[in-house]
Amino acid sequence: MADAVTKRRFTPEAGCGRCARLDAARRRAARDRDRSAETDARVLIKQHISADHGTELAVGWS
Ligand SMILES: [Zn+2]
């Protein structure tokens, strides 16, 4: 995808329920120190915004 935007920081897309849900899951996992749930959420976020928003997250994104 030639015009993909690469970002280092994930910001939920305004009006996107999936972004909001995945971000909430990631924050909850981080708060609970649930490493595996946090990793799962990060993978899903990366896949979702790549597929649905045309945004690539850089390595080490937060
Ligand atoms: Zn989204």
N, CA, C, O and the ligand as a Tripos MOL2 file, in Angstrom:
@<TRIPOS>MOLECULE
protein
  249   247    63     0     0
PROTEIN
NO_CHARGES

@<TRIPOS>ATOM
      1 N           0.8530   -1.1950    0.0000 N.3       1 MET1
      2 CA          0.0000    0.0000    0.0000 C.3       1 MET1
      3 C           0.8890    1.2450    0.0000 C.2       1 MET1
      4 O           1.4780    1.5860    1.0260 O.2       1 MET1
      5 N           0.9840    1.9070   -1.1160 N.am      2 ALA2
      6 CA          1.9500    2.9880   -1.2750 C.3       2 ALA2
      7 C           1.6640    4.1920   -0.3800 C.2       2 ALA2
      8 O           2.5800    4.8730    0.0800 O.2       2 ALA2
      9 N           0.3770    4.4400   -0.1420 N.am      3 ASP3
     10 CA          0.0600    5.6580    0.6070 C.3       3 ASP3
     11 C          -0.2730    5.3880    2.0750 C.2       3 ASP3
     12 O          -0.9130    6.2090    2.7330 O.2       3 ASP3
     13 N           0.1670    4.2290    2.5880 N.am      4 ALA4
     14 CA         -0.0730    3.9390    4.0030 C.3       4 ALA4
     15 C           0.6890    4.9410    4.8690 C.2       4 ALA4
     16 O           1.8260    5.3120    4.5760 O.2       4 ALA4
     17 N           0.0420    5.3530    5.9130 N.am      5 VAL5
     18 CA          0.6640    6.2740    6.8620 C.3       5 VAL5
     19 C           1.2420    5.4550    8.0100 C.2       5 VAL5
     20 O           0.5710    4.5800    8.5570 O.2       5 VAL5
     21 N           2.4820    5.7420    8.3680 N.am      6 THR6
     22 CA          3.0970    5.0340    9.4930 C.3       6 THR6
     23 C           3.1190    5.9500   10.7110 C.2       6 THR6
     24 O           3.5500    7.1010   10.6390 O.2       6 THR6
     25 N           2.6480    5.4170   11.8150 N.am      7 LYS7
     26 CA          2.5930    6.2070   13.0480 C.3       7 LYS7
     27 C           3.2500    5.4340   14.1770 C.2       7 LYS7
     28 O           3.2990    4.2040   14.1700 O.2       7 LYS7
     29 N           3.7480    6.1780   15.1370 N.am      8 ARG8
     30 CA          4.3330    5.5440   16.3180 C.3       8 ARG8
     31 C           3.3540    5.5130   17.4790 C.2       8 ARG8
     32 O           3.5860    4.8390   18.4830 O.2       8 ARG8
     33 N           2.2710    6.2400   17.3360 N.am      9 ARG9
     34 CA          1.3160    6.2980   18.4390 C.3       9 ARG9
     35 C          -0.0680    5.9400   17.9300 C.2       9 ARG9
     36 O          -0.5180    6.4360   16.8980 O.2       9 ARG9
     37 N          -0.7350    5.0630   18.6790 N.am     10 PHE10
     38 CA         -2.0770    4.6700   18.2880 C.3      10 PHE10
     39 C          -3.0950    5.6300   18.8990 C.2      10 PHE10
     40 O          -3.1430    5.8340   20.1120 O.2      10 PHE10
     41 N          -3.9020    6.2070   18.0210 N.am     11 THR11
     42 CA         -5.0080    7.0440   18.4700 C.3      11 THR11
     43 C          -6.2770    6.4420   17.8990 C.2      11 THR11
     44 O          -6.3890    6.2970   16.6820 O.2      11 THR11
     45 N          -7.2460    6.0840   18.7510 N.am     12 PRO12
     46 CA         -8.4800    5.5070   18.2180 C.3      12 PRO12
     47 C          -9.1190    6.4490   17.2020 C.2      12 PRO12
     48 O          -9.2360    7.6520   17.4350 O.2      12 PRO12
     49 N          -9.5250    5.8850   16.0840 N.am     13 GLU13
     50 CA        -10.1710    6.6740   15.0380 C.3      13 GLU13
     51 C         -11.5220    7.1710   15.5560 C.2      13 GLU13
     52 O         -12.3040    6.3960   16.1080 O.2      13 GLU13
     53 N         -11.7890    8.4570   15.3760 N.am     14 ALA14
     54 CA        -13.0530    9.0130   15.8730 C.3      14 ALA14
     55 C         -14.2320    8.2910   15.2240 C.2      14 ALA14
     56 O         -14.2800    8.1370   14.0040 O.2      14 ALA14
     57 N         -15.1710    7.8550   16.0380 N.am     15 GLY15
     58 CA        -16.3710    7.2280   15.5160 C.3      15 GLY15
     59 C         -16.2300    5.7660   15.1760 C.2      15 GLY15
     60 O         -17.1870    5.1500   14.7060 O.2      15 GLY15
     61 N         -15.0440    5.1810   15.4040 N.am     16 CYS16
     62 CA        -14.8430    3.7610   15.1110 C.3      16 CYS16
     63 C         -14.9890    2.9550   16.3980 C.2      16 CYS16
     64 O         -14.1470    3.0350   17.2930 O.2      16 CYS16
     65 N         -16.0590    2.1840   16.4770 N.am     17 GLY17
     66 CA        -16.3230    1.4100   17.6890 C.3      17 GLY17
     67 C         -15.2650    0.3580   17.9590 C.2      17 GLY17
     68 O         -14.9540    0.0570   19.1110 O.2      17 GLY17
     69 N         -14.7070   -0.2060   16.8800 N.am     18 ARG18
     70 CA        -13.7020   -1.2620   17.0770 C.3      18 ARG18
     71 C         -12.4130   -0.6650   17.6560 C.2      18 ARG18
     72 O         -11.8070   -1.2530   18.5520 O.2      18 ARG18
     73 N         -12.0020    0.4840   17.1530 N.am     19 CYS19
     74 CA        -10.8430    1.1620   17.7410 C.3      19 CYS19
     75 C         -11.0690    1.3910   19.2310 C.2      19 CYS19
     76 O         -10.1870    1.1200   20.0470 O.2      19 CYS19
     77 N         -12.2370    1.8850   19.5800 N.am     20 ALA20
     78 CA        -12.5290    2.2090   20.9760 C.3      20 ALA20
     79 C         -12.4980    0.9470   21.8300 C.2      20 ALA20
     80 O         -11.9490    0.9480   22.9310 O.2      20 ALA20
     81 N         -13.0950   -0.1380   21.3120 N.am     21 ARG21
     82 CA        -13.1310   -1.3790   22.0840 C.3      21 ARG21
     83 C         -11.7390   -1.9680   22.2640 C.2      21 ARG21
     84 O         -11.3730   -2.4010   23.3560 O.2      21 ARG21
     85 N         -10.9620   -1.9800   21.1720 N.am     22 LEU22
     86 CA         -9.6200   -2.5560   21.2610 C.3      22 LEU22
     87 C          -8.7270   -1.7250   22.1710 C.2      22 LEU22
     88 O          -7.9140   -2.2730   22.9160 O.2      22 LEU22
     89 N          -8.8740   -0.4060   22.1160 N.am     23 ASP23
     90 CA         -8.0610    0.4520   22.9680 C.3      23 ASP23
     91 C          -8.4390    0.2500   24.4330 C.2      23 ASP23
     92 O          -7.5710    0.2260   25.3060 O.2      23 ASP23
     93 N          -9.7340    0.1060   24.6970 N.am     24 ALA24
     94 CA        -10.1850   -0.1340   26.0730 C.3      24 ALA24
     95 C          -9.6270   -1.4620   26.5770 C.2      24 ALA24
     96 O          -9.1940   -1.5590   27.7250 O.2      24 ALA24
     97 N          -9.6360   -2.4860   25.7190 N.am     25 ALA25
     98 CA         -9.1200   -3.8030   26.1100 C.3      25 ALA25
     99 C          -7.6240   -3.7190   26.4030 C.2      25 ALA25
    100 O          -7.1370   -4.3300   27.3540 O.2      25 ALA25
    101 N          -6.9020   -2.9620   25.5850 N.am     26 ARG26
    102 CA         -5.4560   -2.8350   25.7910 C.3      26 ARG26
    103 C          -5.1570   -2.0970   27.1010 C.2      26 ARG26
    104 O          -4.2590   -2.4820   27.8500 O.2      26 ARG26
    105 N          -5.9170   -1.0410   27.3610 N.am     27 ARG27
    106 CA         -5.6920   -0.2790   28.5920 C.3      27 ARG27
    107 C          -6.0250   -1.1000   29.8290 C.2      27 ARG27
    108 O          -5.3260   -1.0430   30.8410 O.2      27 ARG27
    109 N          -7.1100   -1.8650   29.7260 N.am     28 ARG28
    110 CA         -7.5190   -2.6910   30.8570 C.3      28 ARG28
    111 C          -6.4570   -3.7590   31.1310 C.2      28 ARG28
    112 O          -6.1040   -4.0120   32.2830 O.2      28 ARG28
    113 N          -5.9530   -4.3810   30.0620 N.am     29 ALA29
    114 CA         -4.9260   -5.4130   30.2200 C.3      29 ALA29
    115 C          -3.6540   -4.8230   30.8290 C.2      29 ALA29
    116 O          -3.0230   -5.4380   31.6880 O.2      29 ALA29
    117 N          -3.2880   -3.6260   30.3740 N.am     30 ALA30
    118 CA         -2.0860   -2.9820   30.9100 C.3      30 ALA30
    119 C          -2.2650   -2.6730   32.3910 C.2      30 ALA30
    120 O          -1.3500   -2.8540   33.1940 O.2      30 ALA30
    121 N          -3.4520   -2.2070   32.7340 N.am     31 ARG31
    122 CA         -3.7410   -1.8650   34.1340 C.3      31 ARG31
    123 C          -3.6780   -3.1150   35.0080 C.2      31 ARG31
    124 O          -3.1820   -3.0820   36.1350 O.2      31 ARG31
    125 N          -4.1970   -4.2230   34.4590 N.am     32 ASP32
    126 CA         -4.2110   -5.4890   35.2060 C.3      32 ASP32
    127 C          -2.8840   -6.2370   35.1120 C.2      32 ASP32
    128 O          -2.7360   -7.3160   35.6850 O.2      32 ASP32
    129 N          -1.9220   -5.6670   34.3910 N.am     33 ARG33
    130 CA         -0.6270   -6.3060   34.1430 C.3      33 ARG33
    131 C          -0.8130   -7.6970   33.5190 C.2      33 ARG33
    132 O          -0.0910   -8.6430   33.8360 O.2      33 ARG33
    133 N          -1.7930   -7.7880   32.6330 N.am     34 ASP34
    134 CA         -2.0580   -9.0460   31.9280 C.3      34 ASP34
    135 C          -1.3390   -8.9830   30.5840 C.2      34 ASP34
    136 O          -1.8730   -8.5050   29.5830 O.2      34 ASP34
    137 N          -0.1090   -9.4860   30.6040 N.am     35 ARG35
    138 CA          0.7670   -9.3650   29.4370 C.3      35 ARG35
    139 C           0.1950  -10.0220   28.1850 C.2      35 ARG35
    140 O           0.2930   -9.4780   27.0860 O.2      35 ARG35
    141 N          -0.4080  -11.2080   28.3670 N.am     36 SER36
    142 CA         -0.8560  -11.9220   27.1760 C.3      36 SER36
    143 C          -2.0820  -11.2350   26.5880 C.2      36 SER36
    144 O          -2.2190  -11.1670   25.3660 O.2      36 SER36
    145 N          -2.9780  -10.7240   27.4350 N.am     37 ALA37
    146 CA         -4.1380   -9.9980   26.9120 C.3      37 ALA37
    147 C          -3.6960   -8.7010   26.2460 C.2      37 ALA37
    148 O          -4.2730   -8.2880   25.2400 O.2      37 ALA37
    149 N          -2.6780   -8.0620   26.8030 N.am     38 GLU38
    150 CA         -2.1810   -6.8210   26.2250 C.3      38 GLU38
    151 C          -1.5720   -7.0860   24.8450 C.2      38 GLU38
    152 O          -1.7910   -6.3330   23.8960 O.2      38 GLU38
    153 N          -0.8080   -8.1670   24.7610 N.am     39 THR39
    154 CA         -0.2070   -8.5280   23.4710 C.3      39 THR39
    155 C          -1.2910   -8.8240   22.4370 C.2      39 THR39
    156 O          -1.2030   -8.3840   21.2910 O.2      39 THR39
    157 N          -2.3090   -9.5710   22.8510 N.am     40 ASP40
    158 CA         -3.4190   -9.8770   21.9390 C.3      40 ASP40
    159 C          -4.0690   -8.5940   21.4400 C.2      40 ASP40
    160 O          -4.3260   -8.4440   20.2450 O.2      40 ASP40
    161 N          -4.3310   -7.6750   22.3550 N.am     41 ALA41
    162 CA         -4.9910   -6.4320   21.9760 C.3      41 ALA41
    163 C          -4.1170   -5.6320   21.0100 C.2      41 ALA41
    164 O          -4.6210   -5.0380   20.0570 O.2      41 ALA41
    165 N          -2.8070   -5.6190   21.2600 N.am     42 ARG42
    166 CA         -1.8970   -4.8760   20.3800 C.3      42 ARG42
    167 C          -1.8900   -5.4690   18.9660 C.2      42 ARG42
    168 O          -1.8590   -4.7380   17.9760 O.2      42 ARG42
    169 N          -1.9180   -6.7960   18.8900 N.am     43 VAL43
    170 CA         -1.9390   -7.4480   17.5760 C.3      43 VAL43
    171 C          -3.2300   -7.0870   16.8390 C.2      43 VAL43
    172 O          -3.2140   -6.7570   15.6530 O.2      43 VAL43
    173 N          -4.3370   -7.1540   17.5610 N.am     44 LEU44
    174 CA         -5.6270   -6.8580   16.9350 C.3      44 LEU44
    175 C          -5.7160   -5.3980   16.5030 C.2      44 LEU44
    176 O          -6.2670   -5.0950   15.4440 O.2      44 LEU44
    177 N          -5.1760   -4.4950   17.3190 N.am     45 ILE45
    178 CA         -5.1820   -3.0740   16.9670 C.3      45 ILE45
    179 C          -4.3740   -2.8510   15.6890 C.2      45 ILE45
    180 O          -4.8190   -2.1650   14.7690 O.2      45 ILE45
    181 N          -3.1750   -3.4450   15.6500 N.am     46 LYS46
    182 CA         -2.3020   -3.2600   14.4890 C.3      46 LYS46
    183 C          -2.9930   -3.7680   13.2160 C.2      46 LYS46
    184 O          -2.9820   -3.1030   12.1810 O.2      46 LYS46
    185 N          -3.5960   -4.9650   13.3170 N.am     47 GLN47
    186 CA         -4.2840   -5.5360   12.1540 C.3      47 GLN47
    187 C          -5.4700   -4.6730   11.7450 C.2      47 GLN47
    188 O          -5.6760   -4.4000   10.5630 O.2      47 GLN47
    189 N          -6.2410   -4.2500   12.7320 N.am     48 HIS48
    190 CA         -7.4460   -3.4780   12.4510 C.3      48 HIS48
    191 C          -7.1390   -2.1530   11.7660 C.2      48 HIS48
    192 O          -7.7500   -1.8360   10.7450 O.2      48 HIS48
    193 N          -6.2170   -1.3840   12.2990 N.am     49 ILE49
    194 CA         -6.0230   -0.0690   11.6810 C.3      49 ILE49
    195 C          -5.2850   -0.1670   10.3510 C.2      49 ILE49
    196 O          -5.4000    0.7210    9.5060 O.2      49 ILE49
    197 N          -4.5200   -1.2580   10.1640 N.am     50 SER50
    198 CA         -3.9100   -1.4720    8.8600 C.3      50 SER50
    199 C          -4.9880   -1.8090    7.8270 C.2      50 SER50
    200 O          -5.0080   -1.2480    6.7320 O.2      50 SER50
    201 N          -5.8800   -2.7320    8.1900 N.am     51 ALA51
    202 CA         -6.8990   -3.2000    7.2420 C.3      51 ALA51
    203 C          -7.9870   -2.1590    7.0240 C.2      51 ALA51
    204 O          -8.4450   -1.9730    5.8970 O.2      51 ALA51
    205 N          -8.4070   -1.4810    8.0820 N.am     52 ASP52
    206 CA         -9.5880   -0.6270    7.9880 C.3      52 ASP52
    207 C          -9.2960    0.8650    7.9140 C.2      52 ASP52
    208 O         -10.1440    1.6400    7.4720 O.2      52 ASP52
    209 N          -8.0990    1.2770    8.3440 N.am     53 HIS53
    210 CA         -7.8070    2.7110    8.3370 C.3      53 HIS53
    211 C          -6.5790    3.0560    7.5010 C.2      53 HIS53
    212 O          -6.2260    4.2290    7.3810 O.2      53 HIS53
    213 N          -5.9170    2.0400    6.9170 N.am     54 GLY54
    214 CA         -4.7620    2.3140    6.0720 C.3      54 GLY54
    215 C          -3.5890    2.9180    6.8230 C.2      54 GLY54
    216 O          -2.7970    3.6720    6.2580 O.2      54 GLY54
    217 N          -3.4850    2.5800    8.1040 N.am     55 THR55
    218 CA         -2.4140    3.1340    8.9390 C.3      55 THR55
    219 C          -1.5320    2.0080    9.4420 C.2      55 THR55
    220 O          -2.0300    1.0260    9.9920 O.2      55 THR55
    221 N          -0.2200    2.1400    9.2580 N.am     56 GLU56
    222 CA          0.7100    1.1530    9.7790 C.3      56 GLU56
    223 C           1.3220    1.6850   11.0630 C.2      56 GLU56
    224 O           1.7190    2.8480   11.1430 O.2      56 GLU56
    225 N           1.3930    0.8180   12.0680 N.am     57 LEU57
    226 CA          2.0160    1.2240   13.3280 C.3      57 LEU57
    227 C           3.4790    0.8140   13.3080 C.2      57 LEU57
    228 O           3.8120   -0.3290   12.9950 O.2      57 LEU57
    229 N           4.3420    1.7540   13.6430 N.am     58 ALA58
    230 CA          5.7750    1.4920   13.6670 C.3      58 ALA58
    231 C           6.1210    0.5630   14.8160 C.2      58 ALA58
    232 O           5.3830    0.4610   15.7960 O.2      58 ALA58
    233 N           7.2640   -0.1160   14.6790 N.am     59 VAL59
    234 CA          7.7280   -1.0040   15.7490 C.3      59 VAL59
    235 C           7.8590   -0.1870   17.0360 C.2      59 VAL59
    236 O           8.3960    0.9210   17.0310 O.2      59 VAL59
    237 N           7.3690   -0.7420   18.1140 N.am     60 GLY60
    238 CA          7.4600   -0.0530   19.3940 C.3      60 GLY60
    239 C           6.3800    0.9880   19.6120 C.2      60 GLY60
    240 O           6.4990    1.8310   20.5010 O.2      60 GLY60
    241 N           5.3270    0.9400   18.8080 N.am     61 TRP61
    242 CA          4.2480    1.9250   18.9480 C.3      61 TRP61
    243 C           3.6290    1.8480   20.3310 C.2      61 TRP61
    244 O           3.6410    0.8030   20.9810 O.2      61 TRP61
    245 N           3.0990    2.9560   20.7580 N.am     62 SER62
    246 CA          2.4270    2.9810   22.0460 C.3      62 SER62
    247 C           1.0490    3.5810   21.9010 C.2      62 SER62
    248 O           0.3170    3.6920   22.8850 O.2      62 SER62
    249 ZN        -10.9000    1.5830   13.8680 Zn       63 ZN63
@<TRIPOS>BOND
     1     1     2 1
     2     2     3 1
     3     3     4 2
     4     3     5 am
     5     5     6 1
     6     6     7 1
     7     7     8 2
     8     7     9 am
     9     9    10 1
    10    10    11 1
    11    11    12 2
    12    11    13 am
    13    13    14 1
    14    14    15 1
    15    15    16 2
    16    15    17 am
    17    17    18 1
    18    18    19 1
    19    19    20 2
    20    19    21 am
    21    21    22 1
    22    22    23 1
    23    23    24 2
    24    23    25 am
    25    25    26 1
    26    26    27 1
    27    27    28 2
    28    27    29 am
    29    29    30 1
    30    30    31 1
    31    31    32 2
    32    31    33 am
    33    33    34 1
    34    34    35 1
    35    35    36 2
    36    35    37 am
    37    37    38 1
    38    38    39 1
    39    39    40 2
    40    39    41 am
    41    41    42 1
    42    42    43 1
    43    43    44 2
    44    43    45 am
    45    45    46 1
    46    46    47 1
    47    47    48 2
    48    47    49 am
    49    49    50 1
    50    50    51 1
    51    51    52 2
    52    51    53 am
    53    53    54 1
    54    54    55 1
    55    55    56 2
    56    55    57 am
    57    57    58 1
    58    58    59 1
    59    59    60 2
    60    59    61 am
    61    61    62 1
    62    62    63 1
    63    63    64 2
    64    63    65 am
    65    65    66 1
    66    66    67 1
    67    67    68 2
    68    67    69 am
    69    69    70 1
    70    70    71 1
    71    71    72 2
    72    71    73 am
    73    73    74 1
    74    74    75 1
    75    75    76 2
    76    75    77 am
    77    77    78 1
    78    78    79 1
    79    79    80 2
    80    79    81 am
    81    81    82 1
    82    82    83 1
    83    83    84 2
    84    83    85 am
    85    85    86 1
    86    86    87 1
    87    87    88 2
    88    87    89 am
    89    89    90 1
    90    90    91 1
    91    91    92 2
    92    91    93 am
    93    93    94 1
    94    94    95 1
    95    95    96 2
    96    95    97 am
    97    97    98 1
    98    98    99 1
    99    99   100 2
   100    99   101 am
   101   101   102 1
   102   102   103 1
   103   103   104 2
   104   103   105 am
   105   105   106 1
   106   106   107 1
   107   107   108 2
   108   107   109 am
   109   109   110 1
   110   110   111 1
   111   111   112 2
   112   111   113 am
   113   113   114 1
   114   114   115 1
   115   115   116 2
   116   115   117 am
   117   117   118 1
   118   118   119 1
   119   119   120 2
   120   119   121 am
   121   121   122 1
   122   122   123 1
   123   123   124 2
   124   123   125 am
   125   125   126 1
   126   126   127 1
   127   127   128 2
   128   127   129 am
   129   129   130 1
   130   130   131 1
   131   131   132 2
   132   131   133 am
   133   133   134 1
   134   134   135 1
   135   135   136 2
   136   135   137 am
   137   137   138 1
   138   138   139 1
   139   139   140 2
   140   139   141 am
   141   141   142 1
   142   142   143 1
   143   143   144 2
   144   143   145 am
   145   145   146 1
   146   146   147 1
   147   147   148 2
   148   147   149 am
   149   149   150 1
   150   150   151 1
   151   151   152 2
   152   151   153 am
   153   153   154 1
   154   154   155 1
   155   155   156 2
   156   155   157 am
   157   157   158 1
   158   158   159 1
   159   159   160 2
   160   159   161 am
   161   161   162 1
   162   162   163 1
   163   163   164 2
   164   163   165 am
   165   165   166 1
   166   166   167 1
   167   167   168 2
   168   167   169 am
   169   169   170 1
   170   170   171 1
   171   171   172 2
   172   171   173 am
   173   173   174 1
   174   174   175 1
   175   175   176 2
   176   175   177 am
   177   177   178 1
   178   178   179 1
   179   179   180 2
   180   179   181 am
   181   181   182 1
   182   182   183 1
   183   183   184 2
   184   183   185 am
   185   185   186 1
   186   186   187 1
   187   187   188 2
   188   187   189 am
   189   189   190 1
   190   190   191 1
   191   191   192 2
   192   191   193 am
   193   193   194 1
   194   194   195 1
   195   195   196 2
   196   195   197 am
   197   197   198 1
   198   198   199 1
   199   199   200 2
   200   199   201 am
   201   201   202 1
   202   202   203 1
   203   203   204 2
   204   203   205 am
   205   205   206 1
   206   206   207 1
   207   207   208 2
   208   207   209 am
   209   209   210 1
   210   210   211 1
   211   211   212 2
   212   211   213 am
   213   213   214 1
   214   214   215 1
   215   215   216 2
   216   215   217 am
   217   217   218 1
   218   218   219 1
   219   219   220 2
   220   219   221 am
   221   221   222 1
   222   222   223 1
   223   223   224 2
   224   223   225 am
   225   225   226 1
   226   226   227 1
   227   227   228 2
   228   227   229 am
   229   229   230 1
   230   230   231 1
   231   231   232 2
   232   231   233 am
   233   233   234 1
   234   234   235 1
   235   235   236 2
   236   235   237 am
   237   237   238 1
   238   238   239 1
   239   239   240 2
   240   239   241 am
   241   241   242 1
   242   242   243 1
   243   243   244 2
   244   243   245 am
   245   245   246 1
   246   246   247 1
   247   247   248 2
@<TRIPOS>SUBSTRUCTURE
     1 MET1         2 RESIDUE 1 A MET
     2 ALA2         6 RESIDUE 1 A ALA
     3 ASP3        10 RESIDUE 1 A ASP
     4 ALA4        14 RESIDUE 1 A ALA
     5 VAL5        18 RESIDUE 1 A VAL
     6 THR6        22 RESIDUE 1 A THR
     7 LYS7        26 RESIDUE 1 A LYS
     8 ARG8        30 RESIDUE 1 A ARG
     9 ARG9        34 RESIDUE 1 A ARG
    10 PHE10       38 RESIDUE 1 A PHE
    11 THR11       42 RESIDUE 1 A THR
    12 PRO12       46 RESIDUE 1 A PRO
    13 GLU13       50 RESIDUE 1 A GLU
    14 ALA14       54 RESIDUE 1 A ALA
    15 GLY15       58 RESIDUE 1 A GLY
    16 CYS16       62 RESIDUE 1 A CYS
    17 GLY17       66 RESIDUE 1 A GLY
    18 ARG18       70 RESIDUE 1 A ARG
    19 CYS19       74 RESIDUE 1 A CYS
    20 ALA20       78 RESIDUE 1 A ALA
    21 ARG21       82 RESIDUE 1 A ARG
    22 LEU22       86 RESIDUE 1 A LEU
    23 ASP23       90 RESIDUE 1 A ASP
    24 ALA24       94 RESIDUE 1 A ALA
    25 ALA25       98 RESIDUE 1 A ALA
    26 ARG26      102 RESIDUE 1 A ARG
    27 ARG27      106 RESIDUE 1 A ARG
    28 ARG28      110 RESIDUE 1 A ARG
    29 ALA29      114 RESIDUE 1 A ALA
    30 ALA30      118 RESIDUE 1 A ALA
    31 ARG31      122 RESIDUE 1 A ARG
    32 ASP32      126 RESIDUE 1 A ASP
    33 ARG33      130 RESIDUE 1 A ARG
    34 ASP34      134 RESIDUE 1 A ASP
    35 ARG35      138 RESIDUE 1 A ARG
    36 SER36      142 RESIDUE 1 A SER
    37 ALA37      146 RESIDUE 1 A ALA
    38 GLU38      150 RESIDUE 1 A GLU
    39 THR39      154 RESIDUE 1 A THR
    40 ASP40      158 RESIDUE 1 A ASP
    41 ALA41      162 RESIDUE 1 A ALA
    42 ARG42      166 RESIDUE 1 A ARG
    43 VAL43      170 RESIDUE 1 A VAL
    44 LEU44      174 RESIDUE 1 A LEU
    45 ILE45      178 RESIDUE 1 A ILE
    46 LYS46      182 RESIDUE 1 A LYS
    47 GLN47      186 RESIDUE 1 A GLN
    48 HIS48      190 RESIDUE 1 A HIS
    49 ILE49      194 RESIDUE 1 A ILE
    50 SER50      198 RESIDUE 1 A SER
    51 ALA51      202 RESIDUE 1 A ALA
    52 ASP52      206 RESIDUE 1 A ASP
    53 HIS53      210 RESIDUE 1 A HIS
    54 GLY54      214 RESIDUE 1 A GLY
    55 THR55      218 RESIDUE 1 A THR
    56 GLU56      222 RESIDUE 1 A GLU
    57 LEU57      226 RESIDUE 1 A LEU
    58 ALA58      230 RESIDUE 1 A ALA
    59 VAL59      234 RESIDUE 1 A VAL
    60 GLY60      238 RESIDUE 1 A GLY
    61 TRP61      242 RESIDUE 1 A TRP
    62 SER62      246 RESIDUE 1 A SER
    63 ZN63       249 GROUP 0 **** ****
